[in-house]
Structure formats: structure tokens, C-alpha cells
């Protein structure tokens, strides 16, 4: 006997869609998450640049040590005549130290193509202001986001005789063996690049980034750290690196240009 069976008809599945309110809730949640994550990503990016910057400073510190060992324990001169005063006989750190790192001296770069962002002379976080803010042309002339402590000199003269009539009264080199406490004396530091910030955040400094040697007022204020603190990195003569929010001392007068002679952070002895 054949028993007939009745097949059930399958009903098409109904796919439920999101309501407008549900979509708005999801979009709101995503927007909140983005608003939380973006600042964190920005801080992480800033910290990564700061880490690269500090690594570069340590490399500079080791190169300074190598140079001193090969040159009778002498550091190179601070300013290398800077720019605009002639390019012959340059004995500054930006010319003498880079070969210790496998790099060209600063003045070996052609005029108009001198190193800027992305070079060993620059912290990755270094950013120029609009070019009309400066008294010089940083893109053509090159610029420095690192500056050497200008107090590290006054031992031996560049071109003696300097104490005779007609002698060349040039600045001096520093004998590293005379540094009393290398852990406390600043060698290089992140210098101010944006003239609009000024030395104290109020008065414009239109030569910002021009010189490869400087004093405390040129200390940078462009590096964000966790908690959005602002400051910069310093390389000390023993080659260790620290981040500080400021190098300005509370008891220093506002019009101070050169640190007090007994300040151990700036003077080697």
C-alpha cells in the first residue's frame, strides 16, 4: 500500500533590518570610540617621535665621545661660524661630528639643499613655522632642531695667536677631561624652531633654529608627552638622554641671556 505524504511548504525567512534609532545608536557609539581613540593615537605618535629623537641624541653623544678620543679629548667648536659668515675653515660640531656617524658634514651639502626634516640634524617632531616668520631662509640655508650648549668652550683657541694685535679672536674648544660632572652637564638639546613661540612663549624669536649652538632660552617647547605635557629632550656629556618640561630655573630673571656662571647644567667646570 502506498501512503501519500503531504509536503509542507517552506515559508521564506523574513530578514529583520535595523531601525533608524538602532542605526543612530551604533553611529553614536562609533563616534564616541573614535573621539577616545584619536587623541590616544596622537599621543602614541608623539611618543614614538620622541623615542626616535632620543635615540638620535644618544647616537650624537657616542659620536662626540669618538671624536674626543681621536682629538686629544677636545670637543669641536660650538657654532661653526654659523651660516652667512663664510663656509671655509668650519670646525663646528655640525661639520666635525657627522663623519663619526657615517654622515656628511653640514657644509658639504650644496646651498639650497642643506639638511632639514628627516636628517640626523633634526628631531622627527621638529616642524618649521611659515617661512615668513624667520629672518633667514631655513629651507635654503638648512636649520637645526638640535643645539649644542654654548657654554662648552673657552679652553683652547681655534686659530692662535689670539692674544696679539691682529690675532684672530675666535671662540675656543673644550677639553672634555675638564668636565667636573658629565652626568649633569648638557651637551645637546632640542631647540625652539617656531619663532611665534618665542623664548618665553610671548616674545618672537625670529632666528629660531638658525644656530647650532645656543643657551637655555632656546630650549624647545614642541614635544607632547603622556598627559600632554610639553618639553624636550636633552643629551648630557655622559651620553644619557632625559626629557624635561623646562630647563629654566625659577630664580633666573626674565631678561637672562647666558646662564649664571655657577650653573652646573650649562658650565662644565
C-alpha positions in Angstrom: 0.0 0.0 0.0 1.3 3.4 -0.9 0.8 6.0 1.7 0.8 9.5 0.3 2.5 12.2 2.4 1.8 15.9 2.2 4.9 18.0 1.8 4.9 21.2 3.9 5.6 24.4 2.0 8.6 26.3 3.3 8.0 29.9 4.1 10.6 32.5 3.0 12.6 33.8 6.0 11.9 37.3 7.0 15.2 39.3 7.5 14.8 41.9 10.1 16.5 45.2 9.4 17.9 47.9 11.7 15.6 50.6 12.7 16.6 54.2 12.4 17.1 54.5 16.1 19.3 51.5 16.2 21.5 52.9 13.4 21.8 56.2 15.2 22.8 54.4 18.4 25.5 52.4 16.6 26.8 55.5 14.8 26.9 57.4 18.2 28.9 54.6 19.8 31.4 54.5 16.9 31.8 58.3 17.1 32.5 58.1 20.9 35.1 55.4 20.3 36.8 57.4 17.6 36.9 60.5 19.9 38.5 58.4 22.6 41.0 56.6 20.3 42.2 59.5 18.1 43.9 61.5 21.0 45.4 58.3 22.2 46.8 57.6 18.8 48.1 61.2 18.5 49.9 60.8 21.9 51.3 57.5 20.8 52.6 59.1 17.6 54.2 61.9 19.5 55.8 59.5 21.9 57.2 57.4 19.0 58.8 60.5 17.5 60.2 61.5 20.9 61.7 58.0 21.2 63.3 58.3 17.8 64.6 61.8 18.7 66.2 60.5 21.9 67.8 57.6 20.1 69.3 60.1 17.6 70.6 62.2 20.5 72.3 59.1 22.0 74.0 58.5 18.6 75.2 62.1 18.6 76.5 61.6 22.1 78.5 58.5 21.2 79.9 60.3 18.1 81.0 63.2 20.3 82.9 60.7 22.5 84.6 59.1 19.5 85.6 62.5 18.2 87.0 63.5 21.5 89.0 60.2 21.8 90.5 60.9 18.4 91.2 64.6 19.0 93.1 64.8 22.3 89.9 64.8 24.4 88.7 68.0 22.7 85.1 68.7 21.7 84.6 70.5 18.4 83.6 74.2 18.5 80.0 75.2 19.1 78.9 77.4 16.3 80.9 76.5 13.2 80.8 80.2 12.2 77.0 79.5 11.8 75.7 80.5 8.4 76.3 83.6 6.3 79.8 84.3 7.6 81.7 82.2 5.1 82.0 78.5 4.7 85.7 78.0 4.9 87.5 76.5 7.9 84.4 75.3 9.7 85.3 73.4 12.9 81.9 73.2 14.5 80.1 70.1 15.7 77.8 70.1 12.7 80.8 69.6 10.4 83.2 67.6 12.6 80.8 65.1 14.3 78.6 63.7 11.4 81.6 61.8 9.8 81.8 59.9 13.1 78.2 58.7 12.2 78.8 58.0 8.6 77.2 61.2 7.5 78.4 64.2 5.5 79.4 67.4 7.3 76.7 70.1 7.2 78.6 72.4 4.9 79.3 69.6 2.4 75.6 69.8 1.4 75.0 72.2 -1.5 73.5 75.5 -0.7 69.8 75.2 -1.2 69.8 71.5 -0.4 71.1 71.5 3.1 69.6 69.0 5.6 66.2 69.7 7.0 63.4 67.4 8.2 64.3 63.7 8.1 68.1 64.2 8.6 70.3 63.5 11.6 70.3 67.2 12.3 66.5 67.1 13.0 64.3 65.6 15.6 61.4 63.9 13.9 59.0 66.1 15.8 60.7 69.3 14.5 58.4 71.5 12.4 59.1 74.8 10.9 56.6 77.7 11.1 55.5 79.6 8.0 58.7 80.8 6.3 57.9 84.4 6.5 58.3 84.2 10.3 62.1 83.9 10.0 64.9 86.4 9.4 66.7 83.8 7.3 65.6 81.1 4.8 65.6 77.8 6.6 64.8 75.6 3.6 67.7 77.0 1.6 70.2 77.5 4.4 69.3 74.5 6.4 68.2 74.6 10.0 69.0 72.8 13.3 66.5 71.3 15.7 69.4 70.3 17.9 71.6 72.9 19.5 74.9 72.5 21.4 75.3 74.0 24.8 77.1 77.2 24.0 78.8 77.3 27.4 81.0 74.3 26.5 84.1 76.2 25.3 86.8 78.6 26.5 89.8 76.2 26.7 91.9 76.3 23.5 91.6 78.8 20.7 90.7 77.8 17.2 93.4 79.9 15.4 96.1 81.3 17.6 97.7 83.7 18.1 94.5 85.3 19.5 96.2 87.4 22.3 98.3 89.5 19.9 97.4 92.6 17.8 95.8 91.4 14.6 95.2 88.0 16.0 92.0 86.1 15.3 89.9 86.2 18.4 87.9 83.1 17.7 85.9 81.1 20.3 87.6 78.0 21.8 87.3 74.3 22.1 86.5 72.4 25.3 88.9 69.8 26.8 86.5 67.1 28.0 88.8 66.0 30.8 88.0 69.3 32.5 84.3 68.5 32.8 83.6 68.1 36.5 80.3 66.1 36.3 79.5 64.8 32.9 76.1 63.4 34.2 74.8 66.9 34.9 76.3 69.0 32.0 74.1 69.4 29.0 75.7 68.7 25.6 72.9 68.9 23.0 69.2 69.8 23.4 66.0 70.2 21.4 65.9 73.9 20.4 63.0 76.1 19.6 62.0 76.2 16.0 58.8 78.2 15.9 59.6 82.0 16.1 56.0 82.7 17.2 56.5 80.8 20.4 59.5 82.9 21.4 62.0 82.2 24.1 59.3 82.6 26.8 56.2 81.9 24.7 55.5 85.6 24.3 58.2 87.4 22.6 59.0 86.3 19.0 62.4 84.8 18.3 62.8 85.2 14.5 66.2 83.4 14.4 64.7 80.2 15.9 66.5 77.1 14.5 69.2 79.2 12.8 72.2 78.5 15.1 73.8 75.2 16.0 74.8 76.4 19.5 72.6 78.2 22.0 71.5 78.9 25.6 68.6 77.9 27.8 66.0 80.2 26.3 66.2 78.4 23.1 65.1 75.1 24.7 62.2 73.5 22.8 58.5 73.6 23.7 57.1 71.4 21.0 57.1 67.8 22.2 54.0 66.3 23.7 54.4 63.6 26.2 51.9 61.4 28.1 49.5 63.6 29.9 50.1 66.2 27.1 53.0 67.8 29.0 55.2 69.9 26.8 59.0 69.9 26.8 62.0 68.5 25.0 65.0 66.1 25.2 68.5 66.8 26.5 71.7 64.9 25.8 74.2 65.1 28.6 78.0 64.8 28.4 78.0 61.2 29.7 75.7 60.4 26.6 72.5 59.7 28.6 69.3 61.4 27.5 66.5 62.9 29.5 63.1 64.5 28.7 62.3 67.8 30.6 59.5 70.2 30.6 61.9 73.1 31.0 65.5 74.0 31.7 64.6 77.4 33.0 65.3 77.9 36.8 62.6 79.7 38.9 65.1 82.1 40.4 66.5 83.3 37.0 65.5 86.8 35.9 63.3 87.0 32.8 65.9 89.0 30.9 68.7 86.5 31.5 70.5 85.6 28.2 73.5 83.5 29.5 73.2 81.1 32.4 74.8 82.1 35.7 78.4 81.1 35.8 77.9 78.6 38.6 75.1 76.7 37.0 76.2 73.0 36.8 73.8 72.2 33.9 75.5 74.5 31.5 79.1 75.1 32.6 81.5 72.2 32.7 83.7 73.4 35.5 
